[in-house]
Amino acid sequence: MSDSSAVHESREDSRPHDGKRTSPATFYRQVVAELRKVVWPTQEQLVTYFLVVMVFVLFMMALVSVLDLAFGKLVFALFAGNSAQ
């Protein structure tokens, strides 16, 4: 048996065989059970991740702003030209 067929069979086994839909209450209980399995970050990790993301976003904003300014000046210099007649 190949790995893909084993995965396919395990997915079929987890589904209800009678074809009925899951009730909202059962779905809610399953969602809560899955959320209890999540490893949530500590406050220190959360602050660290937040700061890393903010620094990265600010760096990318500065980079895009500098490139925009540089290309804008370049295009203006190319097309504005001093036409003295």
C-alpha positions in Angstrom: 0.0 0.0 0.0 1.4 3.4 -0.9 1.6 6.3 1.5 -0.9 8.3 -0.4 -3.6 5.6 -0.3 -2.9 5.1 3.5 -3.5 8.8 4.0 -6.6 8.7 1.9 -8.0 5.8 3.8 -7.3 7.4 7.2 -9.2 10.5 6.1 -12.2 8.4 5.1 -12.1 6.6 8.5 -12.4 9.9 10.3 -15.5 11.0 8.4 -19.0 9.9 9.5 -20.1 6.9 7.4 -23.8 7.7 7.5 -23.5 10.9 5.4 -25.1 13.1 8.0 -23.7 16.6 8.7 -22.1 17.4 12.1 -24.5 19.4 14.3 -23.4 22.9 15.4 -23.1 21.8 19.0 -20.8 18.9 18.1 -18.8 21.2 15.8 -18.4 23.7 18.7 -17.2 21.0 21.1 -14.7 19.7 18.5 -13.4 23.3 18.0 -12.9 23.8 21.7 -11.2 20.4 22.1 -8.7 21.4 19.3 -8.1 24.8 20.8 -7.1 23.2 24.1 -4.4 21.3 22.2 -2.8 24.5 20.9 0.5 25.5 22.6 -0.1 29.2 23.2 2.9 31.6 23.4 3.8 33.1 26.7 3.5 36.9 27.2 7.3 37.3 26.8 7.2 35.4 23.5 4.2 37.4 22.3 6.0 40.7 23.0 9.1 39.5 21.3 7.2 38.3 18.2 5.3 41.6 18.1 8.5 43.7 18.3 10.2 41.6 15.6 7.2 42.0 13.3 7.0 45.8 14.0 10.8 46.3 13.3 10.5 44.3 10.0 7.4 46.3 8.9 9.0 49.6 9.7 12.2 48.6 7.8 10.2 47.5 4.8 8.2 50.8 4.9 11.5 52.8 5.0 12.9 50.7 2.2 9.9 51.2 -0.1 9.8 55.0 0.8 13.4 55.5 -0.1 13.0 53.5 -3.4 9.9 55.5 -4.2 11.7 58.8 -3.6 14.8 57.7 -5.6 12.8 56.5 -8.6 10.5 59.6 -8.4 13.5 61.9 -8.6 15.1 59.8 -11.4 11.9 60.0 -13.5 11.5 63.7 -12.8 15.1 64.3 -13.8 14.7 62.3 -17.0 11.4 63.8 -18.2 11.3 67.3 -16.7 14.4 68.6 -18.6 15.3 72.2 -18.9 14.1 73.2 -22.4 15.6 76.6 -22.9 14.4 78.0 -26.2 
